[in-house]
Structures are given as structure tokens and as C-alpha cells.
Amino acid sequence: MTTPIALTIAGSDSSGGAGIQADLKTFAALSVYGASVITALTAQNTNGVSGIHQVPAEFVTAQIDAVFSDLAVGAVKIGMVAQPPVIDAIVAGLARWSPKHVVLDPVMVATSGDRLLAIEAVDALRAKLIPRASVITPNLPEAAALLDEPVAAGEAAVEEQGKRLLAMGCKAVLIKGGHGEGAESIDYLIDSNGTIALAAPRIATKNTHGTGCSLSSAIAAGLAKGEGMETAVRNAKAWISAAIAEADRFSVGHGHGPIHHFHKFY
């Protein structure tokens, strides 16, 4: 029996709703074994981020090598990378171990509005990490920030931004529509073959903490199980929509509460 394994390289969320904790919950919920490389520790809850402690780049390297030297990693999800030296450590690790699939969630700002990526690290993210990605998963504001453009309004503008992000070297772009408006939340998957619009009903809830982390992890889980990119993205979209729909069954914290990763089980 082959066990599908996915690795998350991201920051820790002390409240358990986003980051490493959300990624590992997502992997488990989707029957994938999860490993982790922690890039930063955050003092965080549903109201916001009160502190960030950076993990030294050399220790990020040590974690990466420890995991890859022993585990058959099927897919990697990259979330909060925080600082340029950590980006360099991750890029070198990817070059050394050559994982088949890399899902990059360009985490810049938390749901609470707190900045998670240093301004000086944005260029390194663009130039060094994006070209190594099988797919990047920015939301509408993140896509705009990566391109130094206004937030796209309308399908044509989103598709054009997706094509410009694709030109940075990644194989596919999933621009998430959760920050958009209207009755449906539409994500756009853009690759060399064209654009696929993935729609789901927009759910009225404030419990969206960790949504972006969990969606990218769900895609990585699908890829680790051998699914093709479109199938992995479609399945991840369906799963995250259900997790958001069930989020109000939780009463966790006083701000943006977490989604329900294990909605299928309880």
C-alpha cells in the first residue's frame, strides 16, 4: 500500500485555524498523511496577529532535508514565507529534492488584515518561488499586489491578470473569487490550455479564518493522491465550499472563526 504524503511549508497559527494547523487538518480530512516545515511562529487568534517570530533560514533548511530524506512526498504546499532568506532556503530545498507538485499560496495578508509577508520579500516571491510552482492560488487582492495593479473587476480583467501571472513562470494560476461580489464565488483556473470558471454559492458567514490556506492544501492533497490539476482544483473547491458552509456550527473565538475542516466526520 502506498500512503499519499503531502508537505506543508508555512507559518504556525497558535489559534489553530490557519497556517500549518489548517494545512495538516485539511490533509487528514482528505485522507493524506501530512508533514510540515515551519517558517514562522505567529501569536494569533481569530481577532488578529499580535506577534511573529521568524524561524532562521538554516533551520527551515534542516526541516526540509529531514522530511524529504525520509518521506516520499507527493506534493508540497507553500504558504507563509515571511522573509527573503526563508524564500532562498525553500527555493534551494525544492531544487535539491525536486518534488513533482508545488502549490504556492502567496500569503501576504491574514484574514484579519495583518501583513504576513515582508514588503522586501515580494520581489523574491515573484522571481524565485512562482517559477517553481505547479499552481499559485492568489485571491483577488493578492493577484493585484503581485502585479502592482488595481484589483480586477469582472471576468475579463481576472483572466488577463491570470495570464500575466502565468507569464511569471508557474504552470497554472487559480485566482480565488472569495473577495468578489455577487451571489456566486467564482474561482478562475488559468493555464496554457485556457481558463476554467469554477462557481459556488457565496456563503454568508464571518467564519472564514484559514480558508485560503485550506484550499491550497486541499489541492496539494489531491495532487499527492495522483489527481490531475483540474480534478484536484475542482475537488478542493467542492470541499472548501462545504467546510465554509458548515463553519457556523463552530463557536470558536470572537472574531473570524475557523472553517469546519472535519465537516464530513462530525
Buried (B, 14 or more C-beta within 10 A) or exposed (E): EEEBBBBBBBBBBBBBBBBBBBBBBBBBBBEBBBBBBBBBBBBBBBBBBEEBEBBEBEBBBBBBBEBBEEBEBBBBBBBBBBBBBBBBBBBBBBEEBEBEBBBBBBBBBBBBEBEBBBEEBBEBBBEBBBEBBBBBBBBBBBBBBBBEEEBBEEEEBBBBBBBBBBEBBBBBBBBBBBEBEEEEBBBBBBBEEEBBEBBBEBBEBEBBBBBBBBBBBBBBBBBBBEBEBBEBBBBBBEBBBBBBBBBBEBEBBEBBBBBBBEBEEE
